[in-house]
Amino acid sequence: MRVDAKHRASPRYYWCFLIGILYTSFVRIKYDQVTENSHFHQFSNDGNTNDLRMDETKTATNTTLTTEEFMEKLLTSYNASKAVALPLWNCTDAFEENVTKLAFVHVFKTAGSSVSDFLRDYALKCSAGYARIISCTNVDPDSVRSKDGFWKHCRVKEGFSRNHKGIKPDFYKKFNDQLLGNHIDIIGGHFRLGTMDYLKNAERKSSKVRYMSFFRDAAMRYISGVTYVEGNKGWKKEQIVQEVKDRILSASKNKKYNIRYADYLKTLWQTEKSRQHHRHLGNSKSSEDTAKIARLVMQNLVDYNVIIGITENYSDSLEILQHLMDPTGNVTEVFTEHGMRDQEGNFHTWSSNPSLVSSSAVMKEIKNDRETYGALMEHVKFEQMIYNFALALHKKQYEAVKKNLQSTLP
C-alpha cells in the first residue's frame, strides 16, 4: 500500500519519537532504582547499614497477619546482639571522617532534648564532632540525592567539629552533607530514619551510620506535646485540658488515629514513594491504613537495627549507650550526670526543655473524664503498639548488653 507523501512521517518525527521512548525508559529505570536501592537496608557484622535492593513496604503492608501477630513474629526472630553487641567506638578513640556515625532521630516529646544535651556533652568531652539539625523531616528527596551536597529545608541548630572547632555560620542556614560527612560524628535532630545514609565525605563516599531513637508511652507523649505547645503560649492548665478534650473528641467523631512516629520513622524514600503513588498513608483516617503504617515503622526499627531508648527507662537507655560509646568507662561521669544510675544505685533527674505546665497534671484531669480518656486511648492505640514493640526491643537490647558485660568479667 502506498502512503501519500503528505501523510508520510518525516525522519525528524521518528527521531523525536525514539528519543521520547528512550527518555521515558531512562526515567522509569532511575525511579525504580531510587525507590528500591534507597529503601531497605541490610547490616554488616558491625551493625552498620548498607543498601538492600528490595521494596521495604511489602512485608509490612501486604500481610494477612494482625498487627499483634506481626509484632510477635518480628520479636521472635529479632537478634538484639546485632544492635548492641559491638561498641561503636570508645571516648579515647581518635575520631576521623571514616568512623561510624551515630544518628539520633529525635521524635517530638520523647526526652529528645535531654538526649541531645547528653550527646553534645559527650562529644565535647571526647573531642568528637557534633551537630543538631532541625526542619529536616520534610527535606526535599531530590536535594538529598543531588551531587552538590546541599539539602533543601534542613538547618543546623548548633554544633562543632572535632576538637571543639565551631561550625561556620553559613552552614546554619544552608545544610551541607559534606560538613557532616567530613567533620561530624554524632548527629541529632528532627529528620527521618535512613536520611543520613546519604552523607558523603570529601571523596563523595558514603558514611557508615547507626541510628537510635527514643520512645514514650503514647498517651503521655500526646498530652505532653499539646501541653508543651499551648503552655508556651501562656495557656493555663484548665485551658490546655479543654483543648485536649476538644481535639480528642473531634478525632473520635471523625475516626482519626494519631501516629506521629511515622513523621520520623517512615523513611524519606517510603514517604516519597507513597506520595508519588498517591497513597498518602501518613494522612489516612482508616484503621486499616494506620495499622499498615504502624507495621511499617516496626519493620523499619528491625531492618535499620535501631538502638532503642525508652523515656520511662532512661537510666537503662544510657547504660546501653555507654556500652556502645564508652565501653571502658573512661567518661562514666558524663552518663551519670545525665541520668544514668551510679554504682550506689542513685541517679540525677535530668530534664531539658520542660513544659511550663505539668503534663502529669493535665493527664490526671483527662483520666477523670472517662469518655475523653477512652477516646484518647483509642486515638493513640497504634502509637501505643509501636511503643510496646519498641519497649520489647529495648528490653532485649538491655539484656544483650548485660549478658555481654558479664561474659567479659574474669
CORRABEL-V992538 format. One record per residue. N is the residue number from 1. RES is the residue in one small letter. SS is DSSP state (h for helix, s for strand, l for the rest). PSI is psi in whole degrees, -180 to 180 (* if undefined). OMEGA is omega in degrees with one decimal (* if undefined). Layout:
n,res,ss,psi,omega
N,RES,SS,PSI,OMEGA
N,RES,SS,PSI,OMEGA
//
This chain:
n,res,ss,psi,omega
1,m,l,132,179.1
2,r,l,143,177.4
3,v,l,128,-179.8
4,d,l,144,-173.9
5,a,h,-35,-176.1
6,k,h,-16,178.4
7,h,h,-5,-177.8
8,r,l,129,-179.3
9,a,l,143,179.6
10,s,l,156,175.2
11,p,h,-36,179.6
12,r,h,-37,179.5
13,y,h,-46,-179.5
14,y,h,-41,179.2
15,w,h,-43,179.2
16,c,h,-40,-179.7
17,f,h,-44,-179.1
18,l,h,-44,179.2
19,i,h,-39,178.9
20,g,h,-43,179.0
21,i,h,-46,-179.4
22,l,h,-41,-179.6
23,y,h,-44,179.6
24,t,h,-41,179.2
25,s,h,-41,179.6
26,f,h,-45,179.0
27,v,h,-41,-179.5
28,r,h,-43,179.6
29,i,h,-45,-179.9
30,k,h,-39,178.6
31,y,h,-44,179.4
32,d,h,-38,178.7
33,q,h,-41,-179.4
34,v,h,-48,-174.9
35,t,h,-13,175.9
36,e,h,-54,-175.2
37,n,h,-32,-176.1
38,s,l,1,-174.7
39,h,l,-96,-167.5
40,f,l,158,179.5
41,h,s,148,169.3
42,q,s,176,-171.6
43,f,s,139,172.7
44,s,l,177,-176.1
45,n,l,-25,-179.7
46,d,l,6,175.0
47,g,l,-2,-178.6
48,n,l,156,-175.6
49,t,s,144,173.7
50,n,s,152,-177.3
51,d,s,138,174.7
52,l,l,122,-170.5
53,r,l,83,173.8
54,m,l,165,-177.2
55,d,l,111,-173.5
56,e,l,-11,-178.0
57,t,h,-17,-170.6
58,k,h,-49,-175.4
59,t,h,-43,-173.6
60,a,h,-36,-172.8
61,t,h,-26,-178.9
62,n,l,68,-179.2
63,t,l,149,177.1
64,t,l,-4,180.0
65,l,l,149,169.7
66,t,l,164,179.3
67,t,h,-38,178.4
68,e,h,-42,178.4
69,e,h,-38,178.2
70,f,h,-44,176.9
71,m,h,-48,-177.1
72,e,h,-40,179.1
73,k,h,-44,178.6
74,l,h,-43,-177.9
75,l,h,-36,-178.7
76,t,h,-38,-177.2
77,s,h,-1,-174.5
78,y,l,133,177.5
79,n,l,101,-175.9
80,a,l,-25,-177.7
81,s,h,-29,178.6
82,k,h,-30,-177.2
83,a,h,-34,-168.0
84,v,h,-3,-174.5
85,a,l,-46,-176.0
86,l,l,128,176.9
87,p,l,149,175.7
88,l,l,-45,-178.2
89,w,l,179,173.2
90,n,l,154,-178.1
91,c,l,-30,-177.4
92,t,l,-4,179.7
93,d,l,154,174.6
94,a,l,107,-178.7
95,f,l,138,179.2
96,e,l,175,-169.2
97,e,l,-21,-179.0
98,n,l,9,177.7
99,v,l,150,176.4
100,t,l,134,-179.1
101,k,s,147,175.1
102,l,s,122,-178.8
103,a,s,114,-178.8
104,f,s,112,177.9
105,v,s,109,-174.2
106,h,l,103,174.7
107,v,l,135,-175.5
108,f,l,128,175.5
109,k,l,48,173.2
110,t,l,38,-178.1
111,a,l,22,-176.8
112,g,h,-36,179.4
113,s,h,-38,177.6
114,s,h,-42,178.3
115,v,h,-41,179.5
116,s,h,-42,177.6
117,d,h,-41,177.4
118,f,h,-48,-179.0
119,l,h,-39,177.8
120,r,h,-47,-178.0
121,d,h,-37,176.3
122,y,h,-46,-179.4
123,a,h,-41,177.6
124,l,h,-42,-178.0
125,k,h,-35,-172.4
126,c,h,8,178.9
127,s,l,40,174.9
128,a,l,156,176.5
129,g,l,141,-176.7
130,y,s,141,174.7
131,a,s,140,175.8
132,r,s,121,-174.2
133,i,s,156,-177.6
134,i,s,168,173.7
135,s,s,31,-173.1
136,c,s,-2,178.9
137,t,l,-25,179.3
138,n,l,30,178.2
139,v,l,146,178.2
140,d,l,116,-178.3
141,p,h,-37,-180.0
142,d,h,-35,179.3
143,s,h,-31,177.1
144,v,h,-37,-179.6
145,r,h,-16,-174.8
146,s,l,160,-177.0
147,k,l,-13,-176.8
148,d,l,-15,173.1
149,g,l,-1,-178.2
150,f,s,122,-176.6
151,w,l,118,-176.4
152,k,l,130,177.5
153,h,l,-27,-178.5
154,c,l,145,178.5
155,r,s,147,173.4
156,v,s,122,179.7
157,k,s,-43,176.6
158,e,s,161,177.2
159,g,s,171,177.9
160,f,s,150,177.9
161,s,l,-176,-177.2
162,r,h,151,-178.1
163,n,h,27,171.1
164,h,h,18,177.1
165,k,l,132,-176.9
166,g,s,157,175.9
167,i,l,138,-179.6
168,k,l,139,-178.0
169,p,l,-30,-178.4
170,d,h,-33,-176.8
171,f,h,-17,177.3
172,y,h,-25,-178.8
173,k,h,-30,-176.1
174,k,l,108,-175.5
175,f,l,132,179.2
176,n,s,120,-175.8
177,d,h,-24,177.9
178,q,h,-31,175.8
179,l,h,-50,179.9
180,l,h,-39,-179.0
181,g,h,-36,-174.9
182,n,h,-32,-167.0
183,h,h,-7,-174.3
184,i,l,136,-179.2
185,d,l,-30,-178.2
186,i,s,122,-177.3
187,i,s,130,176.9
188,g,s,157,175.9
189,g,s,-172,-177.9
190,h,s,98,174.9
191,f,s,166,-176.6
192,r,l,149,174.9
193,l,l,134,178.1
194,g,l,-16,-176.1
195,t,h,-40,-174.6
196,m,h,-4,174.5
197,d,h,-19,-178.4
198,y,h,7,175.9
199,l,l,138,-179.0
200,k,s,150,173.8
201,n,l,-170,-175.5
202,a,l,-29,179.2
203,e,l,9,-179.0
204,r,l,30,174.4
205,k,l,147,-178.0
206,s,s,147,178.6
207,s,l,151,172.1
208,k,l,134,-174.2
209,v,s,137,168.0
210,r,s,140,-177.3
211,y,s,147,170.2
212,m,s,156,178.1
213,s,s,156,178.4
214,f,s,153,-176.9
215,f,s,156,-176.4
216,r,l,149,175.4
217,d,l,131,-169.3
218,a,h,-45,-178.3
219,a,h,-42,179.7
220,m,h,-36,178.2
221,r,h,-42,179.4
222,y,h,-49,-179.5
223,i,h,-42,-180.0
224,s,h,-38,179.4
225,g,h,-47,178.9
226,v,h,-43,-179.0
227,t,h,-41,-178.9
228,y,h,-49,-176.2
229,v,h,-49,-176.5
230,e,h,-32,177.6
231,g,h,-36,178.2
232,n,l,-13,175.1
233,k,l,-3,-178.6
234,g,l,9,-179.6
235,w,l,147,176.2
236,k,l,168,-178.1
237,k,h,-44,-177.0
238,e,h,-39,179.1
239,q,h,-40,-179.3
240,i,h,-42,178.0
241,v,h,-45,179.6
242,q,h,-39,178.0
243,e,h,-44,178.1
244,v,h,-46,179.5
245,k,h,-45,-179.2
246,d,h,-44,-178.5
247,r,h,-45,-175.3
248,i,h,-45,-178.9
249,l,h,-34,175.4
250,s,h,-43,178.4
251,a,h,-39,179.2
252,s,h,-42,179.7
253,k,h,-38,-177.9
254,n,l,4,178.2
255,k,l,48,177.9
256,k,l,146,-180.0
257,y,l,139,179.4
258,n,l,130,177.6
259,i,l,64,-175.1
260,r,l,-26,179.4
261,y,l,-29,-179.1
262,a,h,-25,178.7
263,d,h,-18,-176.8
264,y,h,-30,-170.1
265,l,h,0,157.5
266,k,l,131,-175.2
267,t,l,163,177.5
268,l,h,-38,-175.5
269,w,h,-36,175.2
270,q,h,-42,179.6
271,t,h,-42,178.7
272,e,h,-44,-177.5
273,k,h,-40,179.7
274,s,h,-34,177.0
275,r,h,-41,-178.8
276,q,h,-27,178.3
277,h,l,9,175.4
278,h,l,33,179.5
279,r,l,-39,177.7
280,h,l,47,-177.4
281,l,h,-35,-176.3
282,g,h,-20,-178.8
283,n,h,14,-175.5
284,s,l,148,177.7
285,k,l,-20,-171.7
286,s,l,149,178.1
287,s,h,-39,-178.1
288,e,h,-47,-179.0
289,d,h,-37,178.2
290,t,h,-35,175.8
291,a,h,-38,177.4
292,k,h,-41,178.7
293,i,h,-44,179.7
294,a,h,-43,179.2
295,r,h,-37,178.4
296,l,h,-43,177.7
297,v,h,-44,178.7
298,m,h,-45,179.1
299,q,h,-41,179.5
300,n,h,-40,-179.2
301,l,h,-36,178.6
302,v,h,-47,-174.7
303,d,h,-32,177.5
304,y,l,3,175.4
305,n,l,43,-172.3
306,v,l,135,172.4
307,i,s,124,-170.9
308,i,s,125,171.4
309,g,s,149,179.4
310,i,s,127,-177.7
311,t,h,-44,-178.7
312,e,h,-19,176.6
313,n,h,51,-170.1
314,y,h,-42,-179.5
315,s,h,-45,178.1
316,d,h,-37,179.7
317,s,h,-41,178.3
318,l,h,-30,175.6
319,e,h,-41,175.7
320,i,h,-45,-178.4
321,l,h,-35,178.4
322,q,h,-40,177.1
323,h,h,-36,-177.1
324,l,h,-30,-170.6
325,m,h,-18,-177.4
326,d,l,59,-172.7
327,p,l,-24,179.7
328,t,l,-1,175.1
329,g,l,29,-177.9
330,n,l,-29,-177.7
331,v,l,46,179.7
332,t,h,-33,-177.3
333,e,h,-30,177.7
334,v,h,-39,-179.5
335,f,h,-44,-178.8
336,t,h,-35,177.9
337,e,h,-24,-178.0
338,h,l,11,171.3
339,g,l,3,176.4
340,m,l,142,177.3
341,r,l,140,174.3
342,d,l,-174,-176.1
343,q,l,-24,178.8
344,e,l,-1,179.3
345,g,l,7,178.7
346,n,l,153,175.6
347,f,l,152,178.5
348,h,l,143,172.7
349,t,l,120,-176.6
350,w,l,126,179.4
351,s,l,127,177.0
352,s,l,145,175.7
353,n,l,50,-177.2
354,p,l,158,175.9
355,s,l,150,179.3
356,l,l,-22,176.6
357,v,l,141,-177.8
358,s,l,123,176.4
359,s,h,-35,179.7
360,s,h,-38,179.1
361,a,h,-39,177.5
362,v,h,-44,179.5
363,m,h,-39,178.8
364,k,h,-41,178.4
365,e,h,-39,179.9
366,i,h,-40,179.8
367,k,h,-26,178.7
368,n,l,-15,178.0
369,d,l,100,-172.6
370,r,h,-40,-179.3
371,e,h,-48,-178.6
372,t,h,-42,-178.7
373,y,h,-41,177.1
374,g,h,-40,178.0
375,a,h,-36,177.4
376,l,h,-47,-178.4
377,m,h,-34,175.5
378,e,h,-40,-178.3
379,h,h,-35,-175.1
380,v,l,15,-171.4
381,k,h,-33,179.3
382,f,h,-34,172.5
383,e,h,-38,179.1
384,q,h,-35,175.5
385,m,h,-41,177.2
386,i,h,-43,178.4
387,y,h,-46,-179.8
388,n,h,-39,178.2
389,f,h,-46,179.2
390,a,h,-39,178.4
391,l,h,-41,177.8
392,a,h,-41,176.6
393,l,h,-44,179.9
394,h,h,-46,-179.6
395,k,h,-39,177.4
396,k,h,-40,178.1
397,q,h,-42,179.4
398,y,h,-43,177.8
399,e,h,-39,179.1
400,a,h,-39,177.5
401,v,h,-48,-179.9
402,k,h,-42,178.8
403,k,h,-40,178.5
404,n,h,-41,179.7
405,l,h,-40,-179.8
406,q,h,-34,-179.2
407,s,h,-19,179.2
408,t,l,-7,178.9
409,l,l,144,179.0
410,p,l,*,*
//
